[in-house]
Amino acid sequence: MNSEQLERMRSGKGFIAALDQSGGSTPKALKLYGVPESAWTDEAGMFDLIHQMRTRMVKSPAFGGDRVLGAILFEGTMDREIDGLGSAEYLWSRKQVVPFLKVDKGLADEADGVQVMKPMPGLDALLDRGLAKGIFGTKMRSVIKLANAGGIGRVVDQQFEVGRQILAKGLVPIIEPEVDIHSPEKSRAEDLLKAAILRQLASQPASAPVMLKLTLPDTDGFYAELVSHPSVLRVVALSGGYSRDEANARLSRNRGMIASFSRALTEGLSAGQSDAEFDAALDAAIAGIYAASLT
């Protein structure tokens, strides 16, 4: 594990850019960016287009380690290059941005009000490839829709079980049990989620800390004891469908949490913008998210 990257994630100022749309979410991300589905004929062409978008963001003068602590990549992005360097290597060596890799294979069907992660039989091999390419940590997502204690317990137990497999490889896992912002039981689900996470953290050594990526809570400061927990390296927030303004406002009221936004980061960016327009729009987005992450 890179000690400089570890210290940067522990105490650096800034936020994590989530650039990890995968097969299911890429068409929507491209459409919001102004690229219609008619622009590609197969999945490879679609991923080439999203890589062009991500490359444009990463190479922008607005995107750098002074405000962006880390970036989460999709496997296809990790395997591609930016200016002749592997994407993860480019992020760290040229931008001082710590690279993470999305490792989950998507969500299982809903049961007991939650969606756990699909099995990941090739995870060890993927982690080895990530390590070789300079990846620091990983991210994996589950979804909670209802305040079902059994379901939420399974989500958290699975996340920590896989997280310990990732830690054993020398990588830092971002554990992401997302609570759906449209859940009719969101506050109660958050109560159950925090309790389940604290149960798992009780047996997690501080020498092998995890990161947590959580939905912005209904109660301001709700995750303060997770932010200060010795076995938690950092608590980051997902935007979850809130507009960037709403997400930033909620984030600024949660001391110690920093952003890890995806759609909210790219809001307002378009393929048709000139480089000057694109850089200005990205700079404004990064400035607002950075400011909200400082509180």
VENMO-V28211 format. One record per residue. RES is the residue in three letters. PHI is phi in whole degrees, -180 to 180 (999 if undefined). OMEGA is omega in degrees with one decimal (NA if undefined). NEAR is the number of other ideal C-beta (glycine too) atoms within 8 Angstrom. Layout:
res: {RES:RES}
phi: {PHI:PHI}
omega: {OMEGA:OMEGA}
near: {NEAR:NEAR}
This chain:
res: {MET:ASN:SER:GLU:GLN:LEU:GLU:ARG:MET:ARG:SER:GLY:LYS:GLY:PHE:ILE:ALA:ALA:LEU:ASP:GLN:SER:GLY:GLY:SER:THR:PRO:LYS:ALA:LEU:LYS:LEU:TYR:GLY:VAL:PRO:GLU:SER:ALA:TRP:THR:ASP:GLU:ALA:GLY:MET:PHE:ASP:LEU:ILE:HIS:GLN:MET:ARG:THR:ARG:MET:VAL:LYS:SER:PRO:ALA:PHE:GLY:GLY:ASP:ARG:VAL:LEU:GLY:ALA:ILE:LEU:PHE:GLU:GLY:THR:MET:ASP:ARG:GLU:ILE:ASP:GLY:LEU:GLY:SER:ALA:GLU:TYR:LEU:TRP:SER:ARG:LYS:GLN:VAL:VAL:PRO:PHE:LEU:LYS:VAL:ASP:LYS:GLY:LEU:ALA:ASP:GLU:ALA:ASP:GLY:VAL:GLN:VAL:MET:LYS:PRO:MET:PRO:GLY:LEU:ASP:ALA:LEU:LEU:ASP:ARG:GLY:LEU:ALA:LYS:GLY:ILE:PHE:GLY:THR:LYS:MET:ARG:SER:VAL:ILE:LYS:LEU:ALA:ASN:ALA:GLY:GLY:ILE:GLY:ARG:VAL:VAL:ASP:GLN:GLN:PHE:GLU:VAL:GLY:ARG:GLN:ILE:LEU:ALA:LYS:GLY:LEU:VAL:PRO:ILE:ILE:GLU:PRO:GLU:VAL:ASP:ILE:HIS:SER:PRO:GLU:LYS:SER:ARG:ALA:GLU:ASP:LEU:LEU:LYS:ALA:ALA:ILE:LEU:ARG:GLN:LEU:ALA:SER:GLN:PRO:ALA:SER:ALA:PRO:VAL:MET:LEU:LYS:LEU:THR:LEU:PRO:ASP:THR:ASP:GLY:PHE:TYR:ALA:GLU:LEU:VAL:SER:HIS:PRO:SER:VAL:LEU:ARG:VAL:VAL:ALA:LEU:SER:GLY:GLY:TYR:SER:ARG:ASP:GLU:ALA:ASN:ALA:ARG:LEU:SER:ARG:ASN:ARG:GLY:MET:ILE:ALA:SER:PHE:SER:ARG:ALA:LEU:THR:GLU:GLY:LEU:SER:ALA:GLY:GLN:SER:ASP:ALA:GLU:PHE:ASP:ALA:ALA:LEU:ASP:ALA:ALA:ILE:ALA:GLY:ILE:TYR:ALA:ALA:SER:LEU:THR}
phi: {999:-73:-68:-66:-66:-61:-66:-62:-71:-72:-130:-71:-97:140:-145:-107:-85:-95:-111:-118:-57:-113:-54:-73:-100:-65:-56:-67:-63:-68:-61:-64:-83:94:-111:-75:-63:-70:-79:-138:-111:-149:-62:-61:-65:-63:-71:-63:-68:-69:-67:-62:-64:-65:-61:-62:-66:-65:-80:-61:-61:-73:-103:-162:-67:-68:-130:-106:-73:-149:-142:-99:-109:-81:-53:-65:-74:-57:-81:-100:-115:-125:52:83:-111:-56:-56:-66:-64:-61:-56:-79:-75:-100:-119:57:-110:-77:-90:-120:-127:-73:-115:-74:-107:100:-105:-75:-64:-64:-150:55:75:-139:-124:-77:-82:-65:-58:-125:-64:-97:-63:-58:-65:-66:-63:-62:-65:-61:-58:-65:-95:94:-72:-93:-151:-132:-142:-146:-121:-121:-132:-114:-111:-136:-85:-106:-61:-65:-63:-65:-60:-67:-58:-69:-62:-64:-60:-73:-61:-70:-58:-72:-64:-70:-59:-63:-87:92:-111:-100:-84:-94:-92:-124:-94:-70:-95:-57:-66:-95:-61:-72:-124:-59:-62:-67:-62:-66:-59:-67:-64:-61:-63:-67:-65:-62:-62:-70:-65:-60:-112:-102:-66:-63:-75:-131:-74:-109:-109:-122:-119:-127:-63:-59:-78:-69:-102:-59:75:-60:-99:-56:-72:-78:-58:-93:-69:-64:-96:-116:-71:-162:-110:-116:-114:-96:-81:64:109:-67:-63:-60:-62:-67:-63:-63:-63:-66:-62:-65:-92:-117:-59:90:-82:-121:-77:-139:-95:-113:-61:-67:-76:-89:-54:94:-90:-143:-62:-82:-71:-65:-59:-66:-67:-62:-63:-68:-66:-67:-61:-65:-63:-65:-62:-68:-69:-61:-60:-68:-82:-81:-75}
omega: {-178.7:-174.7:177.6:177.3:179.5:-179.7:177.9:179.4:-178.6:-168.7:-177.7:176.1:179.3:-176.8:-179.9:176.5:179.0:-177.7:-166.2:174.3:179.3:-171.5:-175.2:-174.0:-176.6:179.9:179.1:179.3:179.3:179.6:177.8:178.9:177.3:178.7:-177.5:-179.3:178.1:-176.7:178.2:-177.4:179.1:-175.8:179.7:178.0:177.8:-178.7:173.8:-179.4:179.8:176.9:175.5:178.6:-179.2:178.2:179.2:178.4:-174.2:-178.4:-179.7:176.0:178.4:-171.8:-179.3:-174.5:176.5:-179.9:-179.2:-177.7:-174.6:176.3:178.5:-176.9:167.9:-177.5:-180.0:176.0:177.6:-176.6:178.0:-176.5:170.3:-178.3:174.9:176.1:171.0:-173.8:-179.7:179.5:178.3:-177.6:-175.1:-172.4:-176.8:-172.8:-175.4:176.8:-174.6:-175.9:174.4:-179.0:171.4:-174.7:-177.3:-179.2:178.9:-170.4:170.9:177.9:-177.9:173.0:-178.8:174.3:-178.9:169.2:174.9:179.6:172.1:177.0:-179.6:-174.6:-178.9:-171.7:-177.7:-179.7:178.6:178.3:177.8:177.8:178.8:177.8:-178.7:-178.2:175.3:178.4:179.7:-174.3:-175.3:173.9:177.0:-169.0:167.5:180.0:177.8:-177.5:-178.2:-177.9:178.9:-172.9:-179.7:179.3:-179.8:176.4:179.2:177.4:-175.2:179.4:178.9:-179.1:-178.1:177.1:178.8:178.3:179.9:173.2:179.2:177.3:-179.5:177.5:-179.2:177.7:179.7:-179.6:165.1:-179.3:-173.5:171.0:-174.5:169.6:-179.2:-177.5:179.9:-179.5:176.3:-178.4:-170.6:-177.1:179.7:177.4:178.6:175.2:-178.5:-179.3:-179.3:179.7:-179.6:178.0:-180.0:176.6:179.8:-178.4:-179.6:179.7:179.5:-176.7:179.1:178.8:177.9:-173.8:174.1:167.7:179.2:174.2:-168.5:173.1:176.6:-169.4:177.9:-179.3:-179.1:178.9:-172.9:-176.1:-176.6:-177.5:172.8:177.9:-175.4:-174.8:-177.2:-179.7:178.1:179.9:-178.6:171.7:-179.8:-174.5:171.8:-177.7:166.7:-177.8:172.3:172.5:-179.5:-179.7:179.6:180.0:179.0:-179.5:179.0:-178.6:-176.7:178.5:-180.0:-173.9:175.7:174.9:174.7:-175.5:162.0:-172.1:177.1:-178.9:-179.2:177.6:-175.1:178.6:178.1:176.5:-177.6:178.8:-176.8:-179.8:169.3:178.9:179.9:179.2:-179.6:-178.6:179.7:179.4:179.1:178.5:179.6:179.1:-178.1:-179.5:-179.1:-179.8:177.6:-179.4:-179.2:-178.8:-177.4:-174.5:NA}
near: {8:6:6:6:11:12:9:12:15:8:4:8:7:12:14:14:14:12:13:11:10:11:5:5:8:12:8:8:13:15:10:9:11:7:9:6:7:4:8:9:3:6:6:6:10:12:10:9:12:13:11:8:15:11:9:9:13:15:8:11:5:9:13:10:10:5:10:15:13:13:14:14:15:10:11:9:13:16:6:8:8:10:7:4:10:9:16:14:10:14:13:13:7:7:12:6:15:13:15:15:15:14:13:11:6:7:11:7:5:6:9:8:12:16:10:10:15:8:5:11:4:6:11:8:7:12:13:9:9:14:11:6:10:10:14:14:15:15:16:15:12:15:10:16:10:12:11:10:7:7:13:17:9:11:15:14:10:11:14:12:8:13:12:9:10:15:12:6:10:6:14:15:14:16:13:13:15:13:13:11:10:5:12:5:8:12:8:8:16:14:9:12:15:12:8:13:13:11:8:11:12:6:4:11:5:7:4:9:11:16:15:14:14:17:12:14:10:6:7:6:8:10:13:9:8:14:11:6:9:5:10:13:9:9:14:15:17:14:13:11:6:11:7:15:7:8:17:14:9:11:16:9:9:15:8:8:14:14:16:14:15:12:10:15:12:13:10:8:12:9:7:4:9:5:6:6:8:13:11:9:12:13:10:9:15:13:9:11:16:12:9:13:13:6:8}
